[in-house]
């Protein structure tokens, strides 16, 4: 139990160590740039034939091997190869009792062979390489070829014809779908990882910066089409669109007009972010070298460093320039610098600085040193670098060579472990049989290399799902800088696939906020997105929200209606609670109308008091004193009923408004009608032979008032029974306000009330008009005619004005009509009498009344 506990503890610590080693923080790299074009673009080749021998290597074996490589272009590949082999040969736990050796170096690795190696093979079919198989024909050999896939294909064509399966081929150049056919290339392995998650990584990165307008340059082959399908699949739910998709074939390089066309399309595109994928780097590099553009405001997302030519006048620390490159994630190598300095005897720092490999600072001070390096001038940077301590790292192809050597060693090691008992039998078989066995183990190789990288070989392909996000830039014409800005991994916690270092991004780009790349600027709150026919999903126009609708987020497709008791503000980005309003006493309009109603009612009461005080005077008695009192009291109530229309309404108030208005006005108008009838009868019965005296003496005209009022009460009762008035809320008339008004319930009933009053008024007007030519001494008909004329004029005007207003102004119009019509009757009928009573009392006598004309 104790041993089990110790084992679990050690296992846990080892896994934690590997995890921490695998997740490396921000890192800054640099190297001297001698304007050399990448080897794979030039079609150069550098290949090695390896073998495993059961004799230990000499101490100076690798020194002798590397002596002729010091001045070659591709020495970096030989360095990575020898470093890996030396690491394996020194490891007692991996491939014990065996050593890896370099049988032969082909291509430009020796600095002399410039003729393509397949030509050398064909020159001597029986013995293509002198002394190659001497004494070792029973052992399988391994060809590591690259960096160009065409060169690897040429090697394979020859090996398949003459040496298959005595040599297994491993390529370290870029991954190519050409070698995916298992039946056609059964003994060829691609050490460049297959990008199983590259599309997801790029889409996650693009989505992180809210870019949605992307350009894409891919090769016109199966690999390019597959990447395009994956990219579109991952972009579907992210609202990412393509400004252009350029599929470039190999033949395009041969036509200068094509390069100009593609250059114009890329440079003139509206997108700020362009993805360059596959074997298009050489073409893009070529067109930019041909046309020598100024620095472009573009963000290049690539899977390989782009060596765009730069000039000193183009260098600007304030302008973002360079590329954001997705490279397979690798652990950092240790000891490579010491190895290089040992084998090359590079004790002088200046010579070491000139080597093409990337250098990096120690882990603790990487970010700060990188900042110092970027802020210094070119000469100061060189002088500062001379004083620093740094290490050396692998290029991508060197990593592939490193993994190739370790894959060979692990395959041989596993095979030796399983076939230890059959060693004597196996030694007697030929190399072809040995290669077949090694091939079966190499196909399923799975190991963790000394860098902490897990290498999983599946059907001759290494699967890759983790990427480092790298920024390449130029500090000067001959000094390049590379900064690790983040990492993509599907294994990161909390479902976050990308982890970015904000400080390094700011340092690399010179900006805390990355440039935007969108087809259409985002629609701010208060607007909605609209798509026109033919527009991409990411391209839209911003349209203001309709009235009383809002959008409170950016890029909303639909605006939202505000709740019932809220309204949209001016910017239409939020809803505001509506204010409650009604015709109140605090309102200037309500205050003015209330003051008018009070003054008119007070004046009416004053007139009544005057009439009561002078009730025995001839002028009061001559105009039917009782009806005058009744008319004055009804007019006073007409004025007072206006107060029911002012203030916060409720159900009782709404009922009293219309019922009181209808009844008191009916009493007033019917009283006027009664007075008019009495005046007419008074003059008619005085004529000899008239039989109407009975009607006048019996007081029959006085019944007009209760009869007319009773009919109005019946109409009001029907109104209340069928559809009574109620409190209503008007939300639409006044923007931003809820108006509380009294709804009449039934407009028909309301207009019936008005119609009945109109009939009474017209009847009074007609009777009074017929009596206008009677003698003036006792004639009140003229004043009654004018009062009904004013009354009818007011209410005829009321109808169109009432229907043209909304909210509390409708209430104000109704109040004004009540006041105006009541004031018209009061003024036309009683003001002349008050004038005589108060101002000309001498005329208020029997003697004067008997005169023919006094007024």
Helices and strands as residue ranges (DSSP letters): H 2-22, E 27-32, H 39-42, E 46-53, H 61-66, G 67-69, H 75-89, E 99-107, G 108-110, H 117-123, E 141-145, H 149-158, I 159-163, E 167-171, G 177-180, E 188-195, H 198-208, E 213-219, H 222-235, G 236-238, E 241-248, G 250-254, H 256-267, E 273-276, H 281-291, E 299-302, G 312-314, E 323-328, H 336-344, H 349-353, E 359-361, H 366-375, H 378-386, E 390-392, H 396-418, H 423-427, H 431-443, E 446-448, E 454-458, E 461-464, E 466-476, E 479-489, G 493-495, E 498-500, H 502-509, E 527-530, E 541-544, E 549-550, E 560-561, E 566-568, E 575-577, E 579-581, H 588-613, H 618-622, H 625-640, G 641-645, H 651-685, H 693-697, G 700-702, H 703-723, E 726-730, E 737-743, H 747-770, H 781-804, H 808-826, I 827-831, H 832-834, I 835-839, G 841-843, H 846-850
